[in-house]
């Protein structure tokens, strides 16, 4: 069963990167081998502008479920871009503890 909009079926193999929270995306990045990060990046990055244009054409407050999952996929792409483009590893070198034990959410 497809989870992404029909225009992005080529990204379905990476639908397990459609993670709702920043903590889930960060944990997935840290637990993924570099080859997996690279494969996801190589498939999704060339589709970034098209995906952004697709999402820009929709009402943000009323995104269909498949578009919401595409948005989460793009958030994951952002999360893996630095390890792929800059560090060539999932963890940032010499950064100390790498966890999101404390997540501050904006309050109204």
TATASUL-V701179 format. One record per residue. RES is the residue in one letter. OMEGA is omega in degrees with one decimal (NA if undefined). Layout:
<<RES | OMEGA> <RES | OMEGA>>
This chain:
<<X | -179.6> <X | 179.7> <X | -179.8> <X | 176.9> <X | -177.0> <X | 179.9> <X | -174.7> <X | -179.6> <X | 178.5> <X | 179.7> <X | 179.9> <X | 178.7> <X | -178.9> <X | -176.8> <X | 175.9> <X | 172.6> <X | 177.4> <X | -174.4> <X | -171.2> <X | -172.7> <X | 177.2> <X | 178.7> <X | 177.5> <X | -179.6> <X | -179.9> <X | 179.1> <X | 179.2> <X | 178.4> <X | -177.5> <X | -177.4> <X | -177.2> <X | 175.0> <X | -176.3> <X | 178.5> <X | 178.0> <X | 176.5> <X | -178.6> <X | -179.8> <X | 177.3> <X | 179.8> <X | -177.4> <X | 179.5> <X | -172.0> <X | -175.2> <X | 178.8> <X | -179.5> <X | -173.4> <X | -177.3> <X | 178.5> <X | 178.9> <X | 178.4> <X | 178.4> <X | 178.4> <X | -178.8> <X | 178.1> <X | 179.6> <X | -178.2> <X | 175.9> <X | -173.3> <X | -177.3> <X | -178.9> <X | -179.8> <X | 171.7> <X | -176.6> <X | -178.2> <X | 177.6> <X | 176.3> <X | 178.6> <X | 175.3> <X | 177.0> <X | 178.1> <X | 177.1> <X | 178.2> <X | 175.7> <X | 177.6> <X | 177.3> <X | 177.4> <X | -178.1> <X | -179.7> <X | -175.2> <X | -179.7> <X | 176.8> <X | -178.2> <X | -172.5> <X | -170.2> <X | -169.1> <X | -174.2> <X | 175.4> <X | -175.1> <X | -179.7> <X | 178.3> <X | -179.9> <X | 174.8> <X | -179.1> <X | -177.4> <X | -178.8> <X | 179.5> <X | 176.7> <X | 176.8> <X | -179.7> <X | -179.1> <X | 177.5> <X | 179.5> <X | 177.8> <X | 177.0> <X | 177.4> <X | -178.4> <X | NA>>
